[in-house]
Amino acid sequence: MPVFTRLSRRRPDDDSTGAPPAPAGDESGDGSGAVGAAEESPSASGSRLARLRAWRTRYPTAARVLSLSVTALAALLVIGALLLPNTFSGLRPDRFTRIPAEAILGVAVMVVLPRRPRLVAAVLYGVGIAVVTLLDLLDMGFNEYLGRGFNAALDWDLLPDAKSYVADTLGGAMATGAAVGLAVLALLLIAVMAAATVRLANLLARHRVRAGRGALAAGAVWVVCAALGLQIAGLPVASDRAAGVLKAHAVRTVESLRDEAAFAETAKADTFGNTPPDELLRDLRGKDVVFTFIESYGRSALEDPVMAPGVGRTLDTSTEALAAAGYHARSGWLTSATYGGSSWLGHSTTMSGLWVDNQRRYRTVTAGDHLTLTRAFQKTGAWDTVGVMPGVQKGWPESQWYGLDRVYDAFHLGYRGPKFSWSTMPDQYALEAFQRQVHGRPHDRPLMSFVILTSSHQPWAPIPKTVDWDDVGDGSVFGPIEKAGRRPSDIITDSAESRKEYGRSIQYSVTSLTQWLERYGTKDTVLVFLGDHQPIARVSGERASRDVPISLVAKDPKVLDKIAGWRWTEGLKPAKDAPVWRMDAFRDRFLTAFGSTPHPSKG
């Protein structure tokens, strides 16, 4: 029993809450009672307990106020945790005006159990509440960044990536400190919740009759509210939120495990799995084809009132400049398999024709032999295939699955300038290096290039500026630009600034790519560029769509004639009502449009 509430020896059902009288012989307040108590136990803990009892005896009013305050805080922590929402937008006062069924049930259990089982039950109850709270906090983070709740079966693998992102953005020391801090906070939350529930359980045991009657009355009110469907601010008064959280996560985990097995079977079947090389991409033979993903290039960039004006002007200007150079474009929308992050899921979904929306699916599909769009080019033998991956800073075995003959990662592009937060190099440099080392060199066969641009990756600070292409060199020219740019800490917690800087980053990336095409493209260049996912909810908005723009650009009118049936919008800016496909539909539509014959494989 906690020392703050053990004011006197009393019966378990004693309703008295008054402070005990001062021990005999200690009325003068000279501390003799404390000395006597200390003499009863030679241990240090006994001495501290005696001193505490002496203080409570000497200052009964202060002790009572402190005890009541701690008890009230414990109750608020427990009730608040039981009603805590799992989104930042849900953190409103009206969310905490409900009646939690779990609290009523907890009271009922505590008042009937004897002391030892009660303490065990209280600890377990506190740990359970702490787990629910941690799940809610994880849901908040995942909803904010990935547009979905945390999945215990899938998402632990993402935590190292999150740490790497913090390290690249705010520094290694901050990443390590944050990781240690979060672990300590989790353990502290468990300890505090367990202590709170034990304290409340002891209080309930001392007032069994009153607590039992209160639980019965609250239970009756809860049942009536649930039966009548009474609500406050659109939420039911009768809440079972904590139990619902555990149920939702359990169901999500079980479904994810089942999905893994089902997806493995689905991935074995392939519409073009047995198509002979000479029946793949016949209408693109002789063309240099470039598939480019622009990081976080989502529909919000074209429709949000803060970002759309600047991005729209950039797209219009780029469309006109490309037209002057002889290029024409068609644009539409794809619904991404991911949101806010995990870009590789969007890349693999687009290229494989499979809906790869979690890490387990990604591991499954990349470990198999499902035909990717990029590998279809390799399979024909008519193209050299290369990957330009400035964001890759470690081994990347997936390159074989993608069918890439060569890969140029962050360490093979010759960059000597500074990092721009997470992005290892500006997009303009990556494209210039691609031209210098690959595209601009003589080659016996056309190229199929898979390019991932990173300058529009969060936190959107500092953002590079476009320099004269002749001055790009080894990237040192970007040093002063990086030094003069804004720091991630300036905008990372400011939604308004994040939206503004995100829009600027998209303008930079689109400008770099379209200027590269104007400068280095040929009559045989075909460029397909798209976004991998929408930016995080703090930028794209709550419940934003998962749509991303996609554009196909070419000089040869026959190329665009092949996709006339797609009804895409002319230019680089898709109309709001332009066709929207799921991202996994693109591979088969592209292969079919450009002369590939289906020969399914059953697995």
Protein Blocks (a to p, Z undefined) as FASTA:
>chain_A
ZZklmmbccdfklcbfbdcdddehilnonommmmmmmmmpmbfklmmmmmmmmmmmmmmm
lmmmmmmmmmmmmmmmmmmmmmoccbfklmcfklmmcccfklmmmmmmmmmpcfklmmmm
mmmmmmmmmmmmmmmmmmmmmmmmnopacdfklmmmmmmmmmmmmmmmnojklmmmmmmm
mmmmmmmmmmmmmmmmmmmmmmmmmmmmmmmmmmmmmmmmmmmmmmnopaeehiafback
lmmmmmmmmmmmmmmmmmmmmmmmmmmpcfklmgcfklgokllgoiacdddddehiafkl
mmpmklmmmmmmmmmmmmmmmmmnopacdddddddfbehiakllmmmmmmnopacfbfkl
mmmmmmmmcdcfklmmmmnopaccddddfkbcbdcfklmmnopabdcdfklnopabdceh
jblbdfklmmmmmmmmmmmpccfbdcddddddfklgcehiacdddddfklnmnolmmmmm
mmmmccfklmmmmmklmmmmmmmmmmmmmmmmmmmmmmmmcfkbccddddfbdcdfklno
ghiafbdcdddddfblmlmmmmmmnopaedjbdcfkbccddfklmmmmmmmmnopacddd
eZZ
